């Protein structure tokens, strides 16, 4: 029986490896690892002692070890033919990570020989697990061993699942995009260390306005703590923050109480790199891509300029992303872990406010549990507000605000931007009349668009019966889709958001693309598939804007057309996510009981629908 897109009772791939019934394989695995890493280290040490540049020595040891390692792994460990190209690709990634880590340790004054000795265990662990999962596969082994091997879990078969390949095995597709992301983090780290000017030129195309050094958003947090401890009012002027003059603290007051956070450029770099790696590592727990199309959409949206924007700034939204992923994982589990998930949502809300919207997921609970969760949340909010009421008012005044044409997303951007453009394009109007018309067009347009989006969401839910289909969706796909929909819709209508917050939409992709494959009607499949590609367009909007500005006049008709297309893409995606949220509410325990009480007594009772989480 399937549960959450996996066969019930089947362990995941890592549990299978750790509890494998053939300890002989692990013995050969470790013995070959010692032999291979020893061979590579001997070559590296020999070249290093001969005076070869450390980078060339590492490359030489890697190249020399590829053929040797492939033969030992193929003939001695896995006893399987394997794939040479996959092996070479894996070693390319391993080499890049090894080189980046070697240089990073060198920045702290460690010698190259000692640094490489420290890196041997994690690099060996990474390379061997990569071989097991990507090169030789779980089916590797002798014929006799293969017959005693437990069955491997296979992904569920879905309607219109499209073309499959060996890359779309769940344990492979889960790791491929995070692995590529970590590879690019290492690549940009090496580029910044070797040629900062080239690094900045590349980032200009990706995020438009890079700073001379990365991780400036995280740098603001420990600098504000440092100044606050010395009596500086950081809500007025954070004098310890170097990237901006007269910078003002705009985060939760709780951050200023975290005096244990270290301060200094070296620690900022360490935290920034750790957040980047943890961000991609967290993607491993998301539902896997089940076909090539889903993989391409997810890869393009994940490894994108807006993701690079978030990582380059090391914004606190990365921590919120990690808390949201961890919280949803707990929320999808049994009750004790599920309550811990709500706790993580509350922690995220206390640190950055907008994760409080995830508490709407408590609608899945029975009435008494729902009431208890709401009570605890309100008590925490009340205590937090009363304790920091003065500071919270000052934080609200420091929230960043920009024009509708900046790199932000918000429900108000489209109506207010069109209102501003209408005032510019009507020079015959008197100045007071033009100002009044712009002031009226913004709120009226926002109200009209919001009502239109809600109406379209209702229509989508009823036409495609999303409440029923959402109940049939794999558990993890549905859970991450609903959580991402709650965050994105809440942020979109609450106010302006800097573009990098769009990373919160990434967990919705597996669910949207599942709808794009599995809905019974062609129009429904087209709608949700188009929503996935609209997210790709949104995530690449800064790069497209740069291309448009380079080819055409920066603020001409083509630039306005790109801005308008980007705003329409946001409204289209948010409308679809609103339909998903409506389906979740109607299918939840609280939603069903509410509809039952609102229904006239003479009407037919509402039939119970399968909840996505029951």
C-alpha positions as CSV (number, residue, x, y, z in Angstrom):
1,X,0.0,0.0,0.0
2,X,1.4,3.4,-1.0
3,X,1.8,6.2,1.4
4,X,3.1,9.6,0.4
5,X,4.3,8.5,-3.0
6,X,6.4,5.6,-1.6
7,X,5.6,2.0,-0.9
8,X,4.6,1.5,2.7
9,X,7.2,-0.4,4.6
10,X,10.0,0.3,2.2
11,X,13.1,2.0,3.7
12,X,14.7,4.9,2.0
13,X,18.0,4.4,0.2
14,X,20.3,5.6,3.0
15,X,18.5,3.3,5.6
16,X,19.0,0.4,3.1
17,X,22.7,1.2,2.8
18,X,23.2,1.5,6.6
19,X,21.3,-1.8,7.4
20,X,22.5,-3.8,4.4
21,X,22.5,-7.6,5.1
22,X,25.9,-8.0,3.4
23,X,28.6,-6.7,5.6
24,X,31.1,-8.1,3.1
25,X,30.2,-5.3,0.7
26,X,30.9,-2.7,3.4
27,X,34.3,-4.4,4.1
28,X,35.2,-4.2,0.4
29,X,33.8,-0.6,0.4
30,X,36.1,0.5,3.2
31,X,39.1,-1.4,2.0
32,X,38.9,0.0,-1.5
33,X,38.3,3.4,0.0
34,X,41.5,3.2,2.0
35,X,43.4,2.0,-1.1
36,X,41.9,4.7,-3.4
37,X,42.3,7.6,-1.0
38,X,45.8,6.4,-0.1
39,X,46.8,6.3,-3.7
40,X,45.4,9.7,-4.4
41,X,47.0,11.2,-1.3
42,X,50.4,9.7,-2.2
43,X,50.2,11.2,-5.7
44,X,49.2,14.6,-4.2
45,X,51.9,14.5,-1.6
46,X,54.5,13.5,-4.2
47,X,53.6,16.4,-6.5
48,X,53.4,18.8,-3.6
49,X,56.9,17.9,-2.4
50,X,58.2,18.3,-5.9
51,X,57.1,21.9,-5.8
52,X,54.0,21.7,-8.0
53,X,51.3,24.3,-7.4
54,X,48.6,22.9,-4.9
55,X,45.9,23.2,-7.5
56,X,47.8,21.4,-10.1
57,X,48.9,18.7,-7.6
58,X,45.2,18.2,-6.6
59,X,44.2,17.9,-10.3
60,X,47.0,15.5,-11.0
61,X,46.1,13.2,-8.1
62,X,42.4,13.3,-9.2
63,X,43.2,12.5,-12.8
64,X,45.6,9.7,-11.8
65,X,43.1,8.3,-9.4
66,X,40.1,8.2,-11.8
67,X,41.2,5.2,-13.7
68,X,42.5,3.4,-10.7
69,X,39.4,4.1,-8.6
70,X,37.0,3.1,-11.3
71,X,38.7,-0.2,-11.7
72,X,38.8,-1.0,-8.0
73,X,35.2,0.0,-7.5
74,X,34.0,-1.8,-10.6
75,X,35.9,-5.1,-10.1
76,X,36.4,-5.3,-6.4
77,X,33.6,-3.4,-4.6
78,X,30.4,-3.4,-6.6
79,X,31.3,-6.0,-9.2
80,X,29.2,-4.1,-11.8
81,X,30.1,-2.5,-15.1
82,X,29.0,1.0,-14.0
83,X,28.9,4.1,-16.2
84,X,32.2,5.7,-17.0
85,X,30.7,9.1,-17.9
86,X,28.8,9.3,-14.6
87,X,32.0,8.3,-12.8
88,X,33.9,11.1,-14.5
89,X,31.1,13.6,-13.8
90,X,31.0,12.6,-10.1
91,X,34.8,13.0,-9.8
92,X,34.6,16.4,-11.4
93,X,32.1,17.5,-8.7
94,X,34.2,15.9,-6.0
95,X,37.3,17.7,-7.3
96,X,35.6,21.1,-7.3
97,X,34.4,20.7,-3.8
98,X,37.8,19.4,-2.7
99,X,39.5,22.4,-4.2
100,X,37.1,24.9,-2.8
101,X,37.4,23.4,0.7
102,X,41.2,23.2,0.4
103,X,41.4,26.9,-0.4
104,X,38.9,27.8,2.3
105,X,41.1,26.0,4.9
106,X,44.1,27.8,3.4
107,X,42.5,31.1,4.2
108,X,42.7,30.2,7.9
109,X,46.4,29.5,7.7
110,X,46.4,25.7,7.5
111,X,49.1,24.1,5.4
112,X,48.0,22.3,2.2
113,X,49.2,18.9,3.3
114,X,47.4,19.1,6.6
115,X,44.3,20.5,5.0
116,X,44.1,17.7,2.5
117,X,44.5,15.2,5.3
118,X,41.5,16.7,7.1
119,X,39.5,16.6,4.0
120,X,40.2,12.9,3.1
121,X,37.3,11.4,5.2
122,X,34.4,13.6,4.1
123,X,35.6,13.6,0.5
124,X,35.9,9.8,0.5
125,X,32.5,9.5,2.1
126,X,31.0,11.7,-0.6
127,X,32.7,10.0,-3.5
128,X,31.7,6.5,-2.4
129,X,28.1,7.3,-1.7
130,X,28.0,9.1,-5.1
131,X,29.4,5.9,-6.7
132,X,26.8,3.7,-5.0
133,X,23.9,6.0,-5.9
134,X,24.8,7.4,-9.3
135,X,27.5,5.2,-11.0
136,X,27.0,1.6,-10.1
137,X,23.5,1.7,-8.7
138,X,21.8,-0.3,-5.9
139,X,21.7,-3.3,-8.2
140,X,25.5,-3.6,-8.2
141,X,27.0,-6.8,-6.8
142,X,27.6,-10.4,-7.8
143,X,24.9,-12.6,-9.1
144,X,24.7,-14.5,-5.9
145,X,24.5,-11.4,-3.8
146,X,21.9,-9.9,-6.1
147,X,19.5,-12.6,-5.5
148,X,19.5,-12.0,-1.7
149,X,19.1,-8.3,-2.0
150,X,15.9,-6.7,-0.7
151,X,13.5,-5.2,-3.2
152,X,14.2,-1.6,-4.0
153,X,11.4,0.9,-3.5
154,X,10.0,2.2,-6.8
155,X,8.2,5.5,-7.2
156,X,4.4,5.4,-7.7
157,X,3.1,5.2,-11.3
158,X,1.1,8.2,-12.1
159,X,-1.1,9.1,-15.0
160,X,0.6,10.9,-17.9
161,X,4.0,10.5,-16.1
162,X,5.9,11.1,-19.3
163,X,9.3,9.9,-20.2
164,X,11.4,8.3,-17.5
165,X,15.1,7.7,-17.4
166,X,17.6,6.3,-14.9
167,X,18.2,9.8,-13.6
168,X,14.6,9.9,-12.4
169,X,15.1,7.3,-9.8
170,X,13.9,8.9,-6.6
171,X,17.3,8.6,-4.8
172,X,19.1,10.1,-7.8
173,X,16.7,12.9,-8.6
174,X,16.7,14.0,-5.0
175,X,20.4,14.5,-5.0
176,X,21.1,15.8,-8.5
177,X,19.8,19.3,-8.1
178,X,21.2,19.9,-4.6
179,X,24.5,18.5,-5.8
180,X,24.6,20.9,-8.8
181,X,23.7,23.7,-6.5
182,X,26.5,23.0,-4.0
183,X,28.9,22.7,-7.0
184,X,27.9,26.2,-8.2
185,X,28.4,27.5,-4.7
186,X,31.9,26.1,-4.7
187,X,32.5,27.4,-8.2
188,X,31.6,30.9,-7.3
189,X,33.6,30.7,-4.1
190,X,36.7,29.8,-6.1
191,X,35.9,32.5,-8.7
192,X,35.6,35.1,-5.9
193,X,38.9,34.0,-4.4
194,X,40.8,33.9,-7.8
195,X,39.3,36.8,-9.7
196,X,36.9,39.1,-7.8
197,X,36.4,41.4,-10.8
198,X,35.2,38.5,-13.0
199,X,33.0,37.3,-10.1
200,X,31.3,40.7,-9.9
201,X,30.8,40.9,-13.6
202,X,29.0,37.6,-13.6
203,X,26.8,38.6,-10.7
204,X,25.9,41.8,-12.4
205,X,24.0,39.7,-15.0
206,X,22.4,37.5,-12.3
207,X,21.4,39.9,-9.5
208,X,22.1,43.3,-11.1
209,X,23.7,45.0,-8.1
210,X,26.2,42.8,-6.3
211,X,28.3,44.2,-3.4
212,X,32.1,44.0,-3.3
213,X,31.9,41.2,-0.8
214,X,29.1,38.6,-0.3
215,X,26.8,37.9,2.7
216,X,26.1,41.5,3.6
217,X,22.6,40.8,4.9
218,X,23.8,38.3,7.4
219,X,26.6,40.7,8.3
220,X,24.0,43.1,9.5
221,X,22.7,40.7,12.2
222,X,26.0,40.3,14.3
223,X,27.0,43.9,13.7
224,X,23.6,45.1,15.1
225,X,24.1,42.8,18.1
226,X,27.6,44.2,18.6
227,X,26.4,47.8,18.5
228,X,23.3,47.1,20.6
229,X,25.6,45.7,23.4
230,X,27.6,48.9,23.3
231,X,24.4,51.0,23.8
232,X,23.9,52.1,20.1
233,X,20.4,52.5,19.0
234,X,20.5,50.3,15.9
235,X,16.9,51.1,15.0
236,X,18.2,54.6,14.1
237,X,21.7,54.0,12.9
238,X,23.7,50.7,13.0
239,X,27.2,52.2,13.1
240,X,28.8,48.8,13.2
241,X,27.4,47.9,9.8
242,X,30.0,48.7,7.1
243,X,28.2,48.0,3.8
244,X,25.6,50.7,4.4
245,X,26.0,54.1,6.0
246,X,23.2,54.9,8.4
247,X,21.8,51.4,8.2
248,X,18.8,50.6,10.4
249,X,17.9,47.3,12.0
250,X,14.7,45.9,10.5
251,X,14.5,42.4,12.0
252,X,12.8,41.0,15.1
253,X,14.1,42.3,18.4
254,X,14.9,38.7,19.3
255,X,18.0,38.8,17.0
256,X,19.5,41.5,19.2
257,X,19.4,39.2,22.2
258,X,21.4,36.5,20.4
259,X,24.7,37.6,21.9
260,X,26.2,34.2,21.3
261,X,26.5,34.9,17.5
262,X,30.1,35.6,16.7
263,X,31.1,38.8,15.1
264,X,33.8,39.3,12.4
265,X,34.4,38.9,8.7
266,X,35.7,35.4,9.0
267,X,32.5,34.3,10.9
268,X,30.3,36.1,8.4
269,X,31.9,34.1,5.5
270,X,31.6,30.9,7.5
271,X,27.9,31.5,8.2
272,X,27.2,32.6,4.7
273,X,28.7,29.5,3.1
274,X,27.0,27.3,5.7
275,X,23.6,28.8,4.9
276,X,24.2,28.3,1.1
277,X,25.2,24.6,1.6
278,X,22.3,24.0,4.0
279,X,19.8,25.5,1.6
280,X,20.7,23.1,-1.1
281,X,21.0,20.2,1.4
282,X,17.4,20.9,2.6
283,X,16.2,20.4,-1.0
284,X,17.0,16.7,-0.6
285,X,13.9,16.1,1.6
286,X,11.5,17.6,-1.0
287,X,9.5,15.1,-3.1
288,X,11.6,13.8,-6.0
289,X,11.1,14.7,-9.7
290,X,9.3,11.9,-11.4
291,X,10.1,12.7,-15.1
292,X,12.5,14.7,-17.2
293,X,10.1,17.6,-17.6
294,X,9.6,18.0,-13.9
295,X,13.3,17.8,-13.4
296,X,14.1,20.5,-15.9
297,X,11.4,22.9,-14.5
298,X,12.7,22.3,-10.9
299,X,16.3,22.6,-11.9
300,X,15.8,25.9,-13.8
301,X,13.8,27.4,-10.9
302,X,16.2,26.3,-8.2
303,X,19.5,27.2,-9.8
304,X,18.4,30.6,-10.9
305,X,19.3,34.3,-10.4
306,X,16.8,34.9,-7.5
307,X,18.3,31.9,-5.7
308,X,21.8,33.3,-6.3
309,X,20.4,36.7,-5.0
310,X,19.4,35.0,-1.7
311,X,22.6,33.1,-1.3
312,X,24.9,36.1,-2.3
313,X,23.2,38.2,0.4
314,X,22.9,35.3,2.9
315,X,19.6,36.8,3.9
316,X,17.7,35.6,7.0
317,X,15.1,34.2,4.6
318,X,17.4,31.3,4.1
319,X,17.0,30.4,7.8
320,X,13.3,30.8,7.4
321,X,13.4,28.4,4.5
322,X,15.2,25.8,6.6
323,X,12.8,26.2,9.5
324,X,9.9,25.9,7.1
325,X,11.3,22.7,5.5
326,X,12.0,21.2,8.9
327,X,8.6,22.3,10.2
328,X,6.7,20.8,7.3
329,X,8.6,17.5,7.7
330,X,7.5,17.4,11.3
331,X,4.0,18.5,10.4
332,X,3.7,15.5,8.0
333,X,4.5,13.0,10.8
334,X,2.6,11.7,13.7
335,X,1.2,13.9,16.4
336,X,4.3,14.4,18.7
337,X,6.5,15.4,15.7
338,X,3.6,17.4,14.2
339,X,3.4,19.6,17.4
340,X,7.1,20.2,17.1
341,X,6.4,21.4,13.5
342,X,4.0,24.0,14.8
343,X,6.7,25.0,17.3
344,X,9.2,25.6,14.5
345,X,6.6,27.7,12.7
346,X,6.2,29.9,15.8
347,X,10.0,30.2,16.1
348,X,10.2,31.3,12.5
349,X,7.4,33.8,13.1
350,X,9.1,35.3,16.1
351,X,12.3,35.8,14.1
352,X,10.9,37.1,10.8
353,X,7.1,37.5,11.3
354,X,5.7,36.1,8.0
355,X,6.2,32.4,8.9
356,X,3.3,32.8,11.3
357,X,1.1,32.3,8.2
358,X,2.1,28.6,8.4
359,X,0.0,28.2,11.5
360,X,-2.9,28.0,9.1
361,X,-1.8,24.4,8.5
362,X,-3.4,23.7,11.9
363,X,-6.7,23.5,10.1
364,X,-6.0,19.8,9.6
365,X,-6.4,19.2,13.3
366,X,-9.5,18.2,15.1
367,X,-11.4,21.0,16.8
368,X,-10.0,20.6,20.3
369,X,-6.4,20.3,19.1
370,X,-7.0,23.3,16.7
371,X,-8.3,25.4,19.6
372,X,-5.3,24.4,21.8
373,X,-2.8,25.3,19.0
374,X,-4.5,28.7,18.4
375,X,-4.6,29.4,22.1
376,X,-0.9,28.7,22.5
377,X,0.0,30.8,19.4
378,X,-2.1,33.8,20.7
379,X,-0.5,33.6,24.1
380,X,3.0,33.6,22.6
381,X,2.1,36.5,20.3
382,X,0.6,38.5,23.2
383,X,3.6,37.9,25.4
384,X,6.0,38.8,22.5
385,X,4.0,41.9,21.6
386,X,3.8,43.2,25.2
387,X,7.5,42.5,25.9
388,X,8.8,44.2,22.8
389,X,6.0,46.6,21.9
390,X,8.2,49.7,21.6
391,X,10.9,47.9,19.5
392,X,8.3,46.3,17.3
393,X,6.8,49.7,16.4
394,X,10.3,50.9,15.4
395,X,11.0,47.7,13.4
396,X,7.8,48.3,11.4
397,X,9.0,51.7,10.5
398,X,12.3,50.3,9.2
399,X,10.7,47.8,6.8
400,X,12.2,48.3,3.4
401,X,9.9,50.0,0.8
402,X,10.5,50.6,-2.9
403,X,8.8,51.5,-6.1
404,X,6.6,49.0,-7.9
405,X,9.3,48.8,-10.6
406,X,12.1,47.6,-8.2
407,X,13.1,44.0,-7.7
408,X,10.2,43.3,-5.4
409,X,7.0,41.3,-5.6
410,X,3.7,42.4,-4.0
411,X,0.0,42.5,-4.9
412,X,0.2,46.3,-4.9
413,X,3.0,46.4,-7.5
414,X,0.8,46.0,-10.6
415,X,-2.0,48.4,-9.8
416,X,0.2,51.1,-8.3
417,X,2.7,50.7,-11.1
418,X,0.1,51.1,-13.8
419,X,-1.3,54.1,-11.9
420,X,2.1,55.7,-11.9
421,X,2.5,54.9,-15.6
422,X,-0.9,56.3,-16.4
423,X,0.0,59.6,-14.7
424,X,3.2,59.8,-16.7
425,X,1.5,59.0,-20.0
426,X,-1.2,61.7,-19.4
427,X,0.9,65.0,-19.3
428,X,-2.2,67.1,-20.2
429,X,-3.7,66.6,-16.7
430,X,-3.1,69.1,-14.0
431,X,-0.6,68.0,-11.4
432,X,-3.2,67.8,-8.5
433,X,-5.6,65.8,-10.8
434,X,-2.8,63.5,-11.9
435,X,-1.8,62.9,-8.3
436,X,-5.4,62.2,-7.3
437,X,-6.0,59.8,-10.1
438,X,-2.8,57.8,-9.3
439,X,-3.9,57.7,-5.6
440,X,-7.3,56.4,-6.5
441,X,-6.1,53.9,-9.2
442,X,-3.8,52.0,-6.8
443,X,-6.2,50.9,-4.1
444,X,-9.1,50.4,-6.5
445,X,-7.0,48.3,-8.8
446,X,-5.6,46.3,-5.9
447,X,-9.1,45.5,-4.6
448,X,-10.3,44.6,-8.1
449,X,-7.4,42.3,-8.8
450,X,-7.7,40.6,-5.4
451,X,-11.4,39.9,-6.0
452,X,-10.6,38.7,-9.5
453,X,-7.9,36.3,-8.1
454,X,-10.2,34.9,-5.5
455,X,-13.0,34.4,-8.0
456,X,-10.6,32.6,-10.4
457,X,-9.3,30.5,-7.6
458,X,-12.9,29.4,-6.7
459,X,-13.5,28.6,-10.4
460,X,-10.3,26.5,-10.6
461,X,-11.1,24.6,-7.5
462,X,-14.7,23.7,-8.6
463,X,-13.9,23.1,-12.3
464,X,-11.0,20.7,-11.6
465,X,-12.3,19.3,-8.3
466,X,-9.0,20.1,-6.6
467,X,-10.3,19.2,-3.1
468,X,-10.7,15.6,-4.2
469,X,-7.5,15.5,-6.3
470,X,-5.5,17.1,-3.5
471,X,-6.6,14.2,-1.2
472,X,-5.3,11.7,-3.8
473,X,-1.9,13.5,-4.1
474,X,1.1,11.9,-2.5
475,X,1.4,13.1,1.1
476,X,4.7,14.9,0.9
477,X,3.9,16.6,-2.4
478,X,0.6,17.9,-1.0
479,X,2.1,19.0,2.3
480,X,4.9,21.1,0.8
481,X,2.6,22.5,-1.9
482,X,0.1,23.8,0.7
483,X,2.8,25.2,3.0
484,X,4.5,27.0,0.1
485,X,1.2,28.3,-1.1
486,X,0.4,29.7,2.4
487,X,3.8,31.5,2.7
488,X,3.8,32.9,-0.9
489,X,0.2,34.1,-0.9
490,X,0.6,35.6,2.6
491,X,3.7,37.5,1.7
492,X,2.3,38.6,-1.7
493,X,-0.8,40.2,-0.2
494,X,0.8,41.5,3.0
495,X,3.2,43.9,1.5
496,X,6.4,44.4,-0.5
497,X,8.9,41.6,-0.6
498,X,12.5,41.6,-1.9
499,X,12.9,39.3,-4.9
500,X,15.0,36.7,-3.1
501,X,12.0,35.7,-0.9
502,X,10.7,33.9,-4.1
503,X,12.8,30.9,-2.9
504,X,9.8,30.1,-0.7
505,X,7.9,29.0,-3.8
506,X,10.3,26.2,-4.6
507,X,8.7,23.6,-2.4
508,X,5.4,24.1,-4.3
509,X,6.9,22.8,-7.6
510,X,6.6,19.0,-7.0
511,X,2.9,19.4,-6.2
512,X,2.1,21.8,-9.1
513,X,3.9,19.5,-11.5
514,X,2.1,16.5,-10.1
515,X,-1.2,18.3,-10.9
516,X,0.2,19.0,-14.4
517,X,0.6,15.2,-15.0
518,X,-2.3,13.8,-13.1
519,X,-5.4,15.9,-13.6
520,X,-8.0,14.2,-15.7
521,X,-8.6,17.1,-18.0
522,X,-6.2,18.5,-20.5
523,X,-7.0,22.2,-19.5
524,X,-6.1,21.4,-15.9
525,X,-2.8,19.8,-16.9
526,X,-1.9,22.8,-19.1
527,X,-2.8,25.2,-16.4
528,X,-0.6,23.7,-13.7
529,X,2.2,23.0,-16.1
530,X,2.1,26.6,-17.2
531,X,2.2,27.6,-13.5
532,X,5.5,25.7,-13.2
533,X,7.1,27.4,-16.1
534,X,5.7,30.8,-14.9
535,X,7.7,30.2,-11.7
536,X,10.8,29.6,-13.8
537,X,10.2,32.9,-15.6
538,X,9.8,34.6,-12.2
539,X,13.0,33.1,-10.8
540,X,15.0,34.3,-13.9
541,X,13.3,37.7,-14.1
542,X,16.4,39.7,-13.1
543,X,18.5,38.1,-15.7
544,X,15.9,38.6,-18.4
545,X,15.6,42.2,-17.3
546,X,19.3,42.7,-17.7
547,X,19.2,41.2,-21.2
548,X,16.3,43.5,-22.2
549,X,18.2,46.5,-20.8
550,X,21.3,45.5,-22.7
551,X,19.5,45.0,-26.0
552,X,16.9,47.6,-25.8
553,X,16.5,51.0,-24.1
554,X,16.7,50.4,-20.3
555,X,13.4,52.1,-19.6
556,X,11.7,51.8,-23.0
557,X,8.6,49.9,-24.1
558,X,10.4,46.5,-23.9
559,X,11.4,47.1,-20.3
560,X,7.8,48.0,-19.4
561,X,6.6,44.9,-21.3
562,X,8.9,42.7,-19.3
563,X,7.8,44.3,-16.0
564,X,4.2,43.8,-16.9
565,X,4.7,40.2,-17.9
566,X,6.5,39.5,-14.6
567,X,3.7,41.0,-12.6
568,X,1.1,39.0,-14.6
569,X,3.1,35.9,-14.0
570,X,3.1,36.6,-10.2
571,X,-0.7,37.1,-10.2
572,X,-1.3,33.9,-12.3
573,X,0.9,31.8,-10.0
574,X,-0.7,33.3,-6.8
575,X,-4.2,32.6,-8.2
576,X,-3.4,28.9,-8.7
577,X,-1.8,28.8,-5.2
578,X,-5.0,30.4,-3.8
579,X,-7.0,27.6,-5.4
580,X,-4.7,25.0,-3.7
581,X,-5.2,26.8,-0.3
582,X,-8.9,26.8,-0.8
583,X,-8.9,23.1,-1.6
584,X,-6.9,22.4,1.5
585,X,-9.3,24.5,3.7
586,X,-12.3,22.7,2.3
587,X,-10.8,19.3,2.7
588,X,-9.5,19.9,6.2
589,X,-11.3,18.8,9.4
590,X,-12.1,22.4,10.5
591,X,-13.2,23.4,7.0
592,X,-15.5,20.4,6.6
593,X,-17.1,21.0,10.0
594,X,-17.5,24.7,9.2
595,X,-19.3,24.0,5.9
596,X,-21.5,21.5,7.6
597,X,-22.7,24.1,10.2
598,X,-23.2,26.7,7.4
599,X,-25.3,24.3,5.3
600,X,-29.1,24.6,5.6
601,X,-30.7,21.8,7.5
602,X,-32.9,20.8,4.5
603,X,-29.9,20.4,2.2
604,X,-28.2,17.2,1.5
605,X,-25.3,16.6,4.0
606,X,-21.8,17.3,2.6
607,X,-20.1,14.0,1.9
608,X,-16.8,13.5,3.6
609,X,-13.8,13.8,1.3
610,X,-10.4,12.2,1.8
611,X,-8.1,14.7,3.4
612,X,-4.6,15.0,2.0
613,X,-3.2,14.3,5.5
614,X,-5.4,11.4,6.7
